[in-house]
Amino acid sequence: MEYLLYYLYGINIVSFLLYGLDKLLAILKWRRISEKMLLFSSLMGGCFLASVAMILFHHKIRKKYFWLINIMGIIIYMSIIGGFYGNR
């Protein structure tokens, strides 16, 4: 369980940084991070801070599938974490 939490901390930080970097690249009109990469980082467990980054950076908030993926990810990972703690 401890390793899962470390993994989730790490992937959430990476997701947050990816969303922030993509917003910066959009402002500078440089080559962007692909939506597939942003969604993949959310699906891999970074959905918690990806949602925070979307709101904080006002980035990708109009795209419903980003919200859908992040909310589904939060529900799934909270269920997994709750399942581990419930079995103690």
SEFIZA-3560 file (N, C-alpha, C; in Angstrom, 3 decimals):
REM SEFIZA-3560
<numar><xx>0.822</xx><yy>-1.197</yy><zz>0.000</zz><atom>N</atom></numar>
<numar><xx>0.000</xx><yy>0.000</yy><zz>0.000</zz><atom>CA</atom></numar>
<numar><xx>0.861</xx><yy>1.254</yy><zz>0.000</zz><atom>C</atom></numar>
<numar><xx>1.943</xx><yy>1.205</yy><zz>0.727</zz><atom>N</atom></numar>
<numar><xx>2.838</xx><yy>2.358</yy><zz>0.819</zz><atom>CA</atom></numar>
<numar><xx>3.394</xx><yy>2.720</yy><zz>-0.560</zz><atom>C</atom></numar>
<numar><xx>3.754</xx><yy>1.709</yy><zz>-1.346</zz><atom>N</atom></numar>
<numar><xx>4.302</xx><yy>1.965</yy><zz>-2.683</zz><atom>CA</atom></numar>
<numar><xx>3.243</xx><yy>2.560</yy><zz>-3.604</zz><atom>C</atom></numar>
<numar><xx>2.000</xx><yy>2.140</yy><zz>-3.455</zz><atom>N</atom></numar>
<numar><xx>0.921</xx><yy>2.704</yy><zz>-4.260</zz><atom>CA</atom></numar>
<numar><xx>0.754</xx><yy>4.191</yy><zz>-3.960</zz><atom>C</atom></numar>
<numar><xx>0.829</xx><yy>4.557</yy><zz>-2.695</zz><atom>N</atom></numar>
<numar><xx>0.710</xx><yy>5.966</yy><zz>-2.331</zz><atom>CA</atom></numar>
<numar><xx>1.871</xx><yy>6.788</yy><zz>-2.872</zz><atom>C</atom></numar>
<numar><xx>3.083</xx><yy>6.249</yy><zz>-2.802</zz><atom>N</atom></numar>
<numar><xx>4.239</xx><yy>6.948</yy><zz>-3.379</zz><atom>CA</atom></numar>
<numar><xx>4.067</xx><yy>7.121</yy><zz>-4.886</zz><atom>C</atom></numar>
<numar><xx>3.587</xx><yy>6.072</yy><zz>-5.530</zz><atom>N</atom></numar>
<numar><xx>3.337</xx><yy>6.147</yy><zz>-6.967</zz><atom>CA</atom></numar>
<numar><xx>2.309</xx><yy>7.234</yy><zz>-7.279</zz><atom>C</atom></numar>
<numar><xx>1.203</xx><yy>7.257</yy><zz>-6.530</zz><atom>N</atom></numar>
<numar><xx>0.162</xx><yy>8.252</yy><zz>-6.774</zz><atom>CA</atom></numar>
<numar><xx>0.661</xx><yy>9.667</yy><zz>-6.503</zz><atom>C</atom></numar>
<numar><xx>1.479</xx><yy>9.844</yy><zz>-5.472</zz><atom>N</atom></numar>
<numar><xx>2.065</xx><yy>11.166</yy><zz>-5.232</zz><atom>CA</atom></numar>
<numar><xx>2.893</xx><yy>11.596</yy><zz>-6.438</zz><atom>C</atom></numar>
<numar><xx>3.741</xx><yy>10.703</yy><zz>-6.902</zz><atom>N</atom></numar>
<numar><xx>4.639</xx><yy>11.018</yy><zz>-8.022</zz><atom>CA</atom></numar>
<numar><xx>3.891</xx><yy>11.315</yy><zz>-9.310</zz><atom>C</atom></numar>
<numar><xx>2.940</xx><yy>10.462</yy><zz>-9.679</zz><atom>N</atom></numar>
<numar><xx>2.227</xx><yy>10.650</yy><zz>-10.941</zz><atom>CA</atom></numar>
<numar><xx>1.347</xx><yy>11.890</yy><zz>-10.878</zz><atom>C</atom></numar>
<numar><xx>0.845</xx><yy>12.237</yy><zz>-9.706</zz><atom>N</atom></numar>
<numar><xx>0.057</xx><yy>13.458</yy><zz>-9.576</zz><atom>CA</atom></numar>
<numar><xx>0.921</xx><yy>14.701</yy><zz>-9.765</zz><atom>C</atom></numar>
<numar><xx>2.112</xx><yy>14.686</yy><zz>-9.213</zz><atom>N</atom></numar>
<numar><xx>3.024</xx><yy>15.817</yy><zz>-9.413</zz><atom>CA</atom></numar>
<numar><xx>3.388</xx><yy>15.943</yy><zz>-10.886</zz><atom>C</atom></numar>
<numar><xx>3.669</xx><yy>14.817</yy><zz>-11.535</zz><atom>N</atom></numar>
<numar><xx>3.992</xx><yy>14.834</yy><zz>-12.968</zz><atom>CA</atom></numar>
<numar><xx>2.812</xx><yy>15.381</yy><zz>-13.769</zz><atom>C</atom></numar>
<numar><xx>1.610</xx><yy>14.929</yy><zz>-13.481</zz><atom>N</atom></numar>
<numar><xx>0.423</xx><yy>15.407</yy><zz>-14.199</zz><atom>CA</atom></numar>
<numar><xx>0.232</xx><yy>16.904</yy><zz>-14.008</zz><atom>C</atom></numar>
<numar><xx>0.376</xx><yy>17.369</yy><zz>-12.777</zz><atom>N</atom></numar>
<numar><xx>0.247</xx><yy>18.791</yy><zz>-12.500</zz><atom>CA</atom></numar>
<numar><xx>1.246</xx><yy>19.594</yy><zz>-13.329</zz><atom>C</atom></numar>
<numar><xx>2.490</xx><yy>19.131</yy><zz>-13.350</zz><atom>N</atom></numar>
<numar><xx>3.522</xx><yy>19.831</yy><zz>-14.110</zz><atom>CA</atom></numar>
<numar><xx>3.257</xx><yy>19.781</yy><zz>-15.609</zz><atom>C</atom></numar>
<numar><xx>2.752</xx><yy>18.661</yy><zz>-16.110</zz><atom>N</atom></numar>
<numar><xx>2.430</xx><yy>18.558</yy><zz>-17.536</zz><atom>CA</atom></numar>
<numar><xx>1.338</xx><yy>19.550</yy><zz>-17.935</zz><atom>C</atom></numar>
<numar><xx>0.283</xx><yy>19.647</yy><zz>-17.133</zz><atom>N</atom></numar>
<numar><xx>-0.787</xx><yy>20.591</yy><zz>-17.434</zz><atom>CA</atom></numar>
<numar><xx>-0.279</xx><yy>22.026</yy><zz>-17.371</zz><atom>C</atom></numar>
<numar><xx>0.530</xx><yy>22.329</yy><zz>-16.377</zz><atom>N</atom></numar>
<numar><xx>1.096</xx><yy>23.672</yy><zz>-16.267</zz><atom>CA</atom></numar>
<numar><xx>2.018</xx><yy>24.008</yy><zz>-17.418</zz><atom>C</atom></numar>
<numar><xx>2.856</xx><yy>23.052</yy><zz>-17.796</zz><atom>N</atom></numar>
<numar><xx>3.762</xx><yy>23.265</yy><zz>-18.923</zz><atom>CA</atom></numar>
<numar><xx>2.992</xx><yy>23.431</yy><zz>-20.223</zz><atom>C</atom></numar>
<numar><xx>1.946</xx><yy>22.634</yy><zz>-20.410</zz><atom>N</atom></numar>
<numar><xx>1.149</xx><yy>22.753</yy><zz>-21.626</zz><atom>CA</atom></numar>
<numar><xx>0.483</xx><yy>24.122</yy><zz>-21.698</zz><atom>C</atom></numar>
<numar><xx>0.010</xx><yy>24.635</yy><zz>-20.581</zz><atom>N</atom></numar>
<numar><xx>-0.591</xx><yy>25.972</yy><zz>-20.568</zz><atom>CA</atom></numar>
<numar><xx>0.453</xx><yy>27.031</yy><zz>-20.929</zz><atom>C</atom></numar>
<numar><xx>1.650</xx><yy>26.909</yy><zz>-20.373</zz><atom>N</atom></numar>
<numar><xx>2.722</xx><yy>27.847</yy><zz>-20.697</zz><atom>CA</atom></numar>
<numar><xx>3.068</xx><yy>27.792</yy><zz>-22.180</zz><atom>C</atom></numar>
<numar><xx>3.177</xx><yy>26.579</yy><zz>-22.716</zz><atom>N</atom></numar>
<numar><xx>3.478</xx><yy>26.419</yy><zz>-24.143</zz><atom>CA</atom></numar>
<numar><xx>2.368</xx><yy>27.005</yy><zz>-25.012</zz><atom>C</atom></numar>
<numar><xx>1.125</xx><yy>26.900</yy><zz>-24.558</zz><atom>N</atom></numar>
<numar><xx>0.005</xx><yy>27.479</yy><zz>-25.301</zz><atom>CA</atom></numar>
<numar><xx>0.111</xx><yy>29.003</yy><zz>-25.316</zz><atom>C</atom></numar>
<numar><xx>0.459</xx><yy>29.574</yy><zz>-24.185</zz><atom>N</atom></numar>
<numar><xx>0.603</xx><yy>31.030</yy><zz>-24.103</zz><atom>CA</atom></numar>
<numar><xx>1.725</xx><yy>31.509</yy><zz>-25.026</zz><atom>C</atom></numar>
<numar><xx>2.830</xx><yy>30.769</yy><zz>-25.040</zz><atom>N</atom></numar>
<numar><xx>3.980</xx><yy>31.140</yy><zz>-25.865</zz><atom>CA</atom></numar>
<numar><xx>3.815</xx><yy>30.767</yy><zz>-27.332</zz><atom>C</atom></numar>
<numar><xx>2.728</xx><yy>30.025</yy><zz>-27.636</zz><atom>N</atom></numar>
<numar><xx>2.445</xx><yy>29.552</yy><zz>-28.989</zz><atom>CA</atom></numar>
<numar><xx>3.567</xx><yy>28.658</yy><zz>-29.538</zz><atom>C</atom></numar>
<numar><xx>4.091</xx><yy>27.819</yy><zz>-28.641</zz><atom>N</atom></numar>
<numar><xx>5.103</xx><yy>26.835</yy><zz>-29.013</zz><atom>CA</atom></numar>
<numar><xx>4.437</xx><yy>25.485</yy><zz>-29.176</zz><atom>C</atom></numar>
<numar><xx>5.244</xx><yy>24.499</yy><zz>-29.567</zz><atom>N</atom></numar>
<numar><xx>4.736</xx><yy>23.135</yy><zz>-29.721</zz><atom>CA</atom></numar>
<numar><xx>4.205</xx><yy>22.631</yy><zz>-28.390</zz><atom>C</atom></numar>
<numar><xx>3.005</xx><yy>22.041</yy><zz>-28.418</zz><atom>N</atom></numar>
<numar><xx>2.277</xx><yy>21.674</yy><zz>-27.203</zz><atom>CA</atom></numar>
<numar><xx>2.463</xx><yy>20.204</yy><zz>-26.835</zz><atom>C</atom></numar>
<numar><xx>2.111</xx><yy>19.885</yy><zz>-25.618</zz><atom>N</atom></numar>
<numar><xx>2.036</xx><yy>18.509</yy><zz>-25.147</zz><atom>CA</atom></numar>
<numar><xx>0.726</xx><yy>17.947</yy><zz>-25.698</zz><atom>C</atom></numar>
<numar><xx>0.758</xx><yy>16.736</yy><zz>-26.204</zz><atom>N</atom></numar>
<numar><xx>-0.439</xx><yy>16.168</yy><zz>-26.824</zz><atom>CA</atom></numar>
<numar><xx>-1.523</xx><yy>15.901</yy><zz>-25.778</zz><atom>C</atom></numar>
<numar><xx>-2.769</xx><yy>15.990</yy><zz>-26.243</zz><atom>N</atom></numar>
<numar><xx>-3.890</xx><yy>15.689</yy><zz>-25.347</zz><atom>CA</atom></numar>
<numar><xx>-3.832</xx><yy>14.244</yy><zz>-24.884</zz><atom>C</atom></numar>
<numar><xx>-3.337</xx><yy>13.359</yy><zz>-25.744</zz><atom>N</atom></numar>
<numar><xx>-3.208</xx><yy>11.947</yy><zz>-25.357</zz><atom>CA</atom></numar>
<numar><xx>-2.289</xx><yy>11.797</yy><zz>-24.149</zz><atom>C</atom></numar>
<numar><xx>-1.195</xx><yy>12.558</yy><zz>-24.129</zz><atom>N</atom></numar>
<numar><xx>-0.254</xx><yy>12.472</yy><zz>-23.009</zz><atom>CA</atom></numar>
<numar><xx>-0.891</xx><yy>13.017</yy><zz>-21.735</zz><atom>C</atom></numar>
<numar><xx>-1.623</xx><yy>14.120</yy><zz>-21.849</zz><atom>N</atom></numar>
<numar><xx>-2.288</xx><yy>14.685</yy><zz>-20.675</zz><atom>CA</atom></numar>
<numar><xx>-3.331</xx><yy>13.712</yy><zz>-20.127</zz><atom>C</atom></numar>
<numar><xx>-4.127</xx><yy>13.143</yy><zz>-21.017</zz><atom>N</atom></numar>
<numar><xx>-5.151</xx><yy>12.187</yy><zz>-20.579</zz><atom>CA</atom></numar>
<numar><xx>-4.519</xx><yy>10.912</yy><zz>-20.034</zz><atom>C</atom></numar>
<numar><xx>-3.434</xx><yy>10.470</yy><zz>-20.643</zz><atom>N</atom></numar>
<numar><xx>-2.741</xx><yy>9.267</yy><zz>-20.170</zz><atom>CA</atom></numar>
<numar><xx>-2.213</xx><yy>9.473</yy><zz>-18.749</zz><atom>C</atom></numar>
<numar><xx>-1.640</xx><yy>10.654</yy><zz>-18.494</zz><atom>N</atom></numar>
<numar><xx>-1.127</xx><yy>10.911</yy><zz>-17.138</zz><atom>CA</atom></numar>
<numar><xx>-2.269</xx><yy>10.922</yy><zz>-16.119</zz><atom>C</atom></numar>
<numar><xx>-3.428</xx><yy>11.401</yy><zz>-16.541</zz><atom>N</atom></numar>
<numar><xx>-4.594</xx><yy>11.373</yy><zz>-15.647</zz><atom>CA</atom></numar>
<numar><xx>-5.062</xx><yy>9.949</yy><zz>-15.401</zz><atom>C</atom></numar>
<numar><xx>-5.129</xx><yy>9.166</yy><zz>-16.462</zz><atom>N</atom></numar>
<numar><xx>-5.584</xx><yy>7.773</yy><zz>-16.331</zz><atom>CA</atom></numar>
<numar><xx>-4.629</xx><yy>6.918</yy><zz>-15.508</zz><atom>C</atom></numar>
<numar><xx>-3.361</xx><yy>7.266</yy><zz>-15.533</zz><atom>N</atom></numar>
<numar><xx>-2.376</xx><yy>6.491</yy><zz>-14.781</zz><atom>CA</atom></numar>
<numar><xx>-2.379</xx><yy>6.835</yy><zz>-13.291</zz><atom>C</atom></numar>
<numar><xx>-3.263</xx><yy>7.751</yy><zz>-12.889</zz><atom>N</atom></numar>
<numar><xx>-3.391</xx><yy>8.058</yy><zz>-11.472</zz><atom>CA</atom></numar>
<numar><xx>-3.182</xx><yy>9.511</yy><zz>-11.132</zz><atom>C</atom></numar>
<numar><xx>-2.847</xx><yy>10.324</yy><zz>-12.113</zz><atom>N</atom></numar>
<numar><xx>-2.600</xx><yy>11.735</yy><zz>-11.847</zz><atom>CA</atom></numar>
<numar><xx>-3.836</xx><yy>12.596</yy><zz>-11.895</zz><atom>C</atom></numar>
<numar><xx>-4.990</xx><yy>11.985</yy><zz>-11.777</zz><atom>N</atom></numar>
<numar><xx>-6.261</xx><yy>12.691</yy><zz>-11.943</zz><atom>CA</atom></numar>
<numar><xx>-6.530</xx><yy>13.708</yy><zz>-10.836</zz><atom>C</atom></numar>
<numar><xx>-5.986</xx><yy>13.494</yy><zz>-9.656</zz><atom>N</atom></numar>
<numar><xx>-6.248</xx><yy>14.404</yy><zz>-8.540</zz><atom>CA</atom></numar>
<numar><xx>-5.655</xx><yy>15.789</yy><zz>-8.815</zz><atom>C</atom></numar>
<numar><xx>-4.350</xx><yy>15.855</yy><zz>-9.026</zz><atom>N</atom></numar>
<numar><xx>-3.712</xx><yy>17.145</yy><zz>-9.271</zz><atom>CA</atom></numar>
<numar><xx>-3.923</xx><yy>17.631</yy><zz>-10.697</zz><atom>C</atom></numar>
<numar><xx>-4.278</xx><yy>16.746</yy><zz>-11.616</zz><atom>N</atom></numar>
<numar><xx>-4.630</xx><yy>17.195</yy><zz>-12.964</zz><atom>CA</atom></numar>
<numar><xx>-5.892</xx><yy>18.042</yy><zz>-12.898</zz><atom>C</atom></numar>
<numar><xx>-6.847</xx><yy>17.643</yy><zz>-12.080</zz><atom>N</atom></numar>
<numar><xx>-8.074</xx><yy>18.427</yy><zz>-11.907</zz><atom>CA</atom></numar>
<numar><xx>-7.768</xx><yy>19.774</yy><zz>-11.272</zz><atom>C</atom></numar>
<numar><xx>-6.890</xx><yy>19.774</yy><zz>-10.287</zz><atom>N</atom></numar>
<numar><xx>-6.488</xx><yy>21.029</yy><zz>-9.646</zz><atom>CA</atom></numar>
<numar><xx>-5.794</xx><yy>21.934</yy><zz>-10.658</zz><atom>C</atom></numar>
<numar><xx>-4.911</xx><yy>21.353</yy><zz>-11.468</zz><atom>N</atom></numar>
<numar><xx>-4.182</xx><yy>22.138</yy><zz>-12.473</zz><atom>CA</atom></numar>
<numar><xx>-5.133</xx><yy>22.709</yy><zz>-13.517</zz><atom>C</atom></numar>
<numar><xx>-6.143</xx><yy>21.939</yy><zz>-13.913</zz><atom>N</atom></numar>
<numar><xx>-7.110</xx><yy>22.438</yy><zz>-14.881</zz><atom>CA</atom></numar>
<numar><xx>-7.781</xx><yy>23.705</yy><zz>-14.355</zz><atom>C</atom></numar>
<numar><xx>-8.150</xx><yy>23.697</yy><zz>-13.090</zz><atom>N</atom></numar>
<numar><xx>-8.824</xx><yy>24.850</yy><zz>-12.491</zz><atom>CA</atom></numar>
<numar><xx>-7.833</xx><yy>25.990</yy><zz>-12.255</zz><atom>C</atom></numar>
<numar><xx>-6.683</xx><yy>25.666</yy><zz>-11.673</zz><atom>N</atom></numar>
<numar><xx>-5.697</xx><yy>26.679</yy><zz>-11.320</zz><atom>CA</atom></numar>
<numar><xx>-5.156</xx><yy>27.404</yy><zz>-12.548</zz><atom>C</atom></numar>
<numar><xx>-4.824</xx><yy>26.638</yy><zz>-13.590</zz><atom>N</atom></numar>
<numar><xx>-4.255</xx><yy>27.228</yy><zz>-14.802</zz><atom>CA</atom></numar>
<numar><xx>-5.319</xx><yy>27.605</yy><zz>-15.825</zz><atom>C</atom></numar>
<numar><xx>-6.586</xx><yy>27.323</yy><zz>-15.509</zz><atom>N</atom></numar>
<numar><xx>-7.696</xx><yy>27.575</yy><zz>-16.430</zz><atom>CA</atom></numar>
<numar><xx>-7.372</xx><yy>26.951</yy><zz>-17.792</zz><atom>C</atom></numar>
<numar><xx>-7.053</xx><yy>25.666</yy><zz>-17.750</zz><atom>N</atom></numar>
<numar><xx>-6.563</xx><yy>24.967</yy><zz>-18.932</zz><atom>CA</atom></numar>
<numar><xx>-7.373</xx><yy>23.696</yy><zz>-19.167</zz><atom>C</atom></numar>
<numar><xx>-7.900</xx><yy>23.562</yy><zz>-20.366</zz><atom>N</atom></numar>
<numar><xx>-8.679</xx><yy>22.394</yy><zz>-20.798</zz><atom>CA</atom></numar>
<numar><xx>-10.003</xx><yy>22.264</yy><zz>-20.050</zz><atom>C</atom></numar>
<numar><xx>-10.484</xx><yy>23.349</yy><zz>-19.440</zz><atom>N</atom></numar>
<numar><xx>-11.696</xx><yy>23.237</yy><zz>-18.641</zz><atom>CA</atom></numar>
<numar><xx>-12.964</xx><yy>23.169</yy><zz>-19.481</zz><atom>C</atom></numar>
<numar><xx>-12.887</xx><yy>23.549</yy><zz>-20.737</zz><atom>N</atom></numar>
<numar><xx>-14.073</xx><yy>23.489</yy><zz>-21.604</zz><atom>CA</atom></numar>
<numar><xx>-14.235</xx><yy>22.132</yy><zz>-22.278</zz><atom>C</atom></numar>
<numar><xx>-13.226</xx><yy>21.294</yy><zz>-22.178</zz><atom>N</atom></numar>
<numar><xx>-13.279</xx><yy>19.983</yy><zz>-22.821</zz><atom>CA</atom></numar>
<numar><xx>-13.865</xx><yy>18.972</yy><zz>-21.844</zz><atom>C</atom></numar>
<numar><xx>-15.073</xx><yy>18.534</yy><zz>-22.157</zz><atom>N</atom></numar>
<numar><xx>-15.811</xx><yy>17.662</yy><zz>-21.243</zz><atom>CA</atom></numar>
<numar><xx>-15.117</xx><yy>16.327</yy><zz>-21.004</zz><atom>C</atom></numar>
<numar><xx>-14.426</xx><yy>15.810</yy><zz>-22.019</zz><atom>N</atom></numar>
<numar><xx>-13.788</xx><yy>14.507</yy><zz>-21.829</zz><atom>CA</atom></numar>
<numar><xx>-12.618</xx><yy>14.582</yy><zz>-20.854</zz><atom>C</atom></numar>
<numar><xx>-11.996</xx><yy>15.737</yy><zz>-20.702</zz><atom>N</atom></numar>
<numar><xx>-10.964</xx><yy>15.874</yy><zz>-19.677</zz><atom>CA</atom></numar>
<numar><xx>-11.589</xx><yy>15.783</yy><zz>-18.289</zz><atom>C</atom></numar>
<numar><xx>-12.718</xx><yy>16.454</yy><zz>-18.094</zz><atom>N</atom></numar>
<numar><xx>-13.412</xx><yy>16.360</yy><zz>-16.811</zz><atom>CA</atom></numar>
<numar><xx>-13.878</xx><yy>14.930</yy><zz>-16.558</zz><atom>C</atom></numar>
<numar><xx>-14.430</xx><yy>14.304</yy><zz>-17.586</zz><atom>N</atom></numar>
<numar><xx>-14.935</xx><yy>12.942</yy><zz>-17.439</zz><atom>CA</atom></numar>
<numar><xx>-13.823</xx><yy>11.982</yy><zz>-17.031</zz><atom>C</atom></numar>
<numar><xx>-12.697</xx><yy>12.044</yy><zz>-17.717</zz><atom>N</atom></numar>
<numar><xx>-11.567</xx><yy>11.165</yy><zz>-17.402</zz><atom>CA</atom></numar>
<numar><xx>-11.072</xx><yy>11.423</yy><zz>-15.980</zz><atom>C</atom></numar>
<numar><xx>-10.929</xx><yy>12.685</yy><zz>-15.609</zz><atom>N</atom></numar>
<numar><xx>-10.416</xx><yy>13.000</yy><zz>-14.268</zz><atom>CA</atom></numar>
<numar><xx>-11.375</xx><yy>12.584</yy><zz>-13.167</zz><atom>C</atom></numar>
<numar><xx>-12.654</xx><yy>12.823</yy><zz>-13.350</zz><atom>N</atom></numar>
<numar><xx>-13.631</xx><yy>12.426</yy><zz>-12.327</zz><atom>CA</atom></numar>
<numar><xx>-13.707</xx><yy>10.913</yy><zz>-12.219</zz><atom>C</atom></numar>
<numar><xx>-13.727</xx><yy>10.218</yy><zz>-13.360</zz><atom>N</atom></numar>
<numar><xx>-13.728</xx><yy>8.747</yy><zz>-13.319</zz><atom>CA</atom></numar>
<numar><xx>-12.470</xx><yy>8.231</yy><zz>-12.642</zz><atom>C</atom></numar>
<numar><xx>-11.325</xx><yy>8.840</yy><zz>-12.941</zz><atom>N</atom></numar>
<numar><xx>-10.068</xx><yy>8.425</yy><zz>-12.314</zz><atom>CA</atom></numar>
<numar><xx>-10.086</xx><yy>8.629</yy><zz>-10.821</zz><atom>C</atom></numar>
<numar><xx>-10.603</xx><yy>9.754</yy><zz>-10.379</zz><atom>N</atom></numar>
<numar><xx>-10.683</xx><yy>10.019</yy><zz>-8.942</zz><atom>CA</atom></numar>
<numar><xx>-11.552</xx><yy>8.969</yy><zz>-8.254</zz><atom>C</atom></numar>
<numar><xx>-12.684</xx><yy>8.646</yy><zz>-8.853</zz><atom>N</atom></numar>
<numar><xx>-13.571</xx><yy>7.633</yy><zz>-8.266</zz><atom>CA</atom></numar>
<numar><xx>-12.878</xx><yy>6.277</yy><zz>-8.217</zz><atom>C</atom></numar>
<numar><xx>-12.224</xx><yy>5.904</yy><zz>-9.290</zz><atom>N</atom></numar>
<numar><xx>-11.549</xx><yy>4.604</yy><zz>-9.347</zz><atom>CA</atom></numar>
<numar><xx>-10.427</xx><yy>4.523</yy><zz>-8.320</zz><atom>C</atom></numar>
<numar><xx>-9.549</xx><yy>5.539</yy><zz>-8.287</zz><atom>N</atom></numar>
<numar><xx>-8.412</xx><yy>5.478</yy><zz>-7.373</zz><atom>CA</atom></numar>
<numar><xx>-8.826</xx><yy>5.632</yy><zz>-5.913</zz><atom>C</atom></numar>
<numar><xx>-9.872</xx><yy>6.385</yy><zz>-5.650</zz><atom>N</atom></numar>
<numar><xx>-10.373</xx><yy>6.463</yy><zz>-4.270</zz><atom>CA</atom></numar>
<numar><xx>-10.950</xx><yy>5.118</yy><zz>-3.845</zz><atom>C</atom></numar>
<numar><xx>-11.592</xx><yy>4.418</yy><zz>-4.773</zz><atom>N</atom></numar>
<numar><xx>-12.112</xx><yy>3.076</yy><zz>-4.469</zz><atom>CA</atom></numar>
<numar><xx>-10.980</xx><yy>2.102</yy><zz>-4.179</zz><atom>C</atom></numar>
<numar><xx>-9.919</xx><yy>2.189</yy><zz>-4.978</zz><atom>N</atom></numar>
<numar><xx>-8.761</xx><yy>1.303</yy><zz>-4.769</zz><atom>CA</atom></numar>
<numar><xx>-8.126</xx><yy>1.586</yy><zz>-3.418</zz><atom>C</atom></numar>
<numar><xx>-7.891</xx><yy>2.849</yy><zz>-3.119</zz><atom>N</atom></numar>
<numar><xx>-7.279</xx><yy>3.218</yy><zz>-1.845</zz><atom>CA</atom></numar>
<numar><xx>-8.187</xx><yy>2.824</yy><zz>-0.683</zz><atom>C</atom></numar>
<numar><xx>-9.482</xx><yy>3.080</yy><zz>-0.839</zz><atom>N</atom></numar>
<numar><xx>-10.438</xx><yy>2.698</yy><zz>0.207</zz><atom>CA</atom></numar>
<numar><xx>-10.479</xx><yy>1.205</yy><zz>0.404</zz><atom>C</atom></numar>
<numar><xx>-10.357</xx><yy>0.453</yy><zz>-0.678</zz><atom>N</atom></numar>
<numar><xx>-10.331</xx><yy>-1.002</yy><zz>-0.579</zz><atom>CA</atom></numar>
<numar><xx>-9.120</xx><yy>-1.505</yy><zz>0.196</zz><atom>C</atom></numar>
<numar><xx>-7.958</xx><yy>-0.887</yy><zz>-0.036</zz><atom>N</atom></numar>
<numar><xx>-6.763</xx><yy>-1.281</yy><zz>0.701</zz><atom>CA</atom></numar>
<numar><xx>-6.891</xx><yy>-0.958</yy><zz>2.178</zz><atom>C</atom></numar>
<numar><xx>-7.392</xx><yy>0.224</yy><zz>2.482</zz><atom>N</atom></numar>
<numar><xx>-7.515</xx><yy>0.615</yy><zz>3.888</zz><atom>CA</atom></numar>
<numar><xx>-8.652</xx><yy>-0.138</yy><zz>4.571</zz><atom>C</atom></numar>
<numar><xx>-9.670</xx><yy>-0.515</yy><zz>3.818</zz><atom>N</atom></numar>
<numar><xx>-10.787</xx><yy>-1.263</yy><zz>4.394</zz><atom>CA</atom></numar>
<numar><xx>-10.423</xx><yy>-2.690</yy><zz>4.781</zz><atom>C</atom></numar>
<numar><xx>-9.370</xx><yy>-3.225</yy><zz>4.174</zz><atom>N</atom></numar>
<numar><xx>-8.942</xx><yy>-4.598</yy><zz>4.452</zz><atom>CA</atom></numar>
<numar><xx>-7.949</xx><yy>-4.696</yy><zz>5.609</zz><atom>C</atom></numar>
<numar><xx>-7.660</xx><yy>-3.592</yy><zz>6.245</zz><atom>N</atom></numar>
<numar><xx>-6.697</xx><yy>-3.631</yy><zz>7.350</zz><atom>CA</atom></numar>
<numar><xx>-7.331</xx><yy>-4.071</yy><zz>8.623</zz><atom>C</atom></numar>
//
